């Protein structure tokens, strides 16, 4: 589980760095939340 959390954190940071607007940040956070939700459903 630790490698998955590390990978997810790295993806989130890179996505956040790529955003130019507050709206973009909100979309990235929503996508990261969806990934976490999907991962939780698989377990």
Secondary structure, DSSP 8 states (H G I E B T S, - for coil): -HHHHHHHHHHHHHHHHT--SHHHHHHHHHHHHHHHHHHHHH-
